[in-house]
Structure formats: C-alpha cells, structure tokens
C-alpha cells in the first residue's frame, strides 16, 4: 500500500503552471528539497506551506488532501 499523499503541492504547481524550480527560487531552497515535498517524501514546516500558499495565490487548505 502506498503512503497517503498529505500535500497537493505537485498538483497545485501544475494547476498554476509553475515549476518546482520556480518555487525553489522563491523560497531560497534547493530544487531537490522541493521535489521531496512534491512527492510527499518529506513535509515542509507549516510556515513554509503558508508562504507557498501566498506565492501561488491559493488558500492554505488547497495545499492539502482531505
């Protein structure tokens, strides 16, 4: 059984036509770090999710699966 995807970062980036490279630049993070967030391998701190929501102009709740 695959582990549940907690965040929808990859989906939201795709919906907004934004790349993980762009997000990495905005946040001053390594692209590999963003990639691990997108695959739900690791989760960023909640304040990072807040920043991502602002950058992508989405509600914070849009970044998470129900």
VOPAGU-2260 file (C-alpha; in pm, 1 decimal, decimal comma):
REM VOPAGU-2260
SITE   aa  ch    i         X         Y         Z
SITE  UNK   A    0       0,0       0,0       0,0
SITE  UNK   A    1     137,2     339,9     -95,6
SITE  UNK   A    2     154,0     606,7     167,8
SITE  UNK   A    3    -111,3     876,1     158,3
SITE  UNK   A    4     -13,1    1196,2     -14,4
SITE  UNK   A    5     -51,1    1461,1     253,1
SITE  UNK   A    6      12,7    1767,8      40,9
SITE  UNK   A    7    -107,4    1858,4    -307,7
SITE  UNK   A    8     193,9    2072,9    -389,2
SITE  UNK   A    9     271,4    1895,9    -716,1
SITE  UNK   A   10     -92,3    1925,6    -830,1
SITE  UNK   A   11    -124,3    2292,1    -734,6
SITE  UNK   A   12     205,3    2380,4    -906,4
SITE  UNK   A   13      76,4    2209,4   -1221,6
SITE  UNK   A   14    -259,4    2388,6   -1199,4
SITE  UNK   A   15     -77,0    2721,5   -1171,6
SITE  UNK   A   16     170,3    2630,3   -1448,4
SITE  UNK   A   17     456,8    2687,1   -1207,8
SITE  UNK   A   18     767,1    2471,7   -1177,8
SITE  UNK   A   19     931,1    2331,7    -869,6
SITE  UNK   A   20    1242,4    2518,9    -986,2
SITE  UNK   A   21    1049,2    2847,5    -966,7
SITE  UNK   A   22     921,5    2760,4    -619,8
SITE  UNK   A   23    1272,6    2668,3    -506,6
SITE  UNK   A   24    1399,5    3007,6    -624,4
SITE  UNK   A   25    1115,7    3194,1    -449,6
SITE  UNK   A   26    1180,5    3014,9    -122,4
SITE  UNK   A   27    1559,5    3009,4    -146,7
SITE  UNK   A   28    1553,5    2630,9    -126,8
SITE  UNK   A   29    1726,1    2352,2    -313,8
SITE  UNK   A   30    1523,9    2206,9    -602,3
SITE  UNK   A   31    1575,9    1859,0    -457,4
SITE  UNK   A   32    1406,2    1975,2    -136,9
SITE  UNK   A   33    1101,7    2096,5    -330,0
SITE  UNK   A   34    1097,2    1768,8    -520,8
SITE  UNK   A   35    1082,4    1573,5    -193,1
SITE  UNK   A   36     791,3    1792,3     -79,4
SITE  UNK   A   37     612,2    1733,5    -411,9
SITE  UNK   A   38     647,3    1356,4    -380,6
SITE  UNK   A   39     538,0    1375,5     -15,5
SITE  UNK   A   40     865,6    1214,7      91,1
SITE  UNK   A   41     900,6    1492,2     348,8
SITE  UNK   A   42     674,7    1776,9     458,3
SITE  UNK   A   43     790,9    2134,2     494,6
SITE  UNK   A   44     714,6    2327,7     812,8
SITE  UNK   A   45     365,3    2476,4     828,3
SITE  UNK   A   46     500,8    2830,8     795,2
SITE  UNK   A   47     657,5    2724,3     465,4
SITE  UNK   A   48     318,7    2597,1     348,7
SITE  UNK   A   49     176,1    2938,5     439,2
SITE  UNK   A   50     443,5    3109,3     226,7
SITE  UNK   A   51     383,0    2867,8     -62,5
SITE  UNK   A   52       9,2    2940,1     -48,7
SITE  UNK   A   53      84,5    3312,3     -69,8
SITE  UNK   A   54     326,2    3265,8    -360,9
SITE  UNK   A   55      79,9    3050,8    -554,5
SITE  UNK   A   56    -216,5    3267,0    -455,7
SITE  UNK   A   57    -420,7    2976,6    -319,2
SITE  UNK   A   58    -586,3    2910,3      13,3
SITE  UNK   A   59    -367,5    2716,8     255,2
SITE  UNK   A   60    -624,0    2435,1     260,9
SITE  UNK   A   61    -578,2    2391,8    -117,0
SITE  UNK   A   62    -231,1    2258,1     -48,8
SITE  UNK   A   63    -359,4    1958,8     145,8
SITE  UNK   A   64    -562,4    1649,3      68,4
SITE  UNK   A   65    -878,4    1596,4     270,3
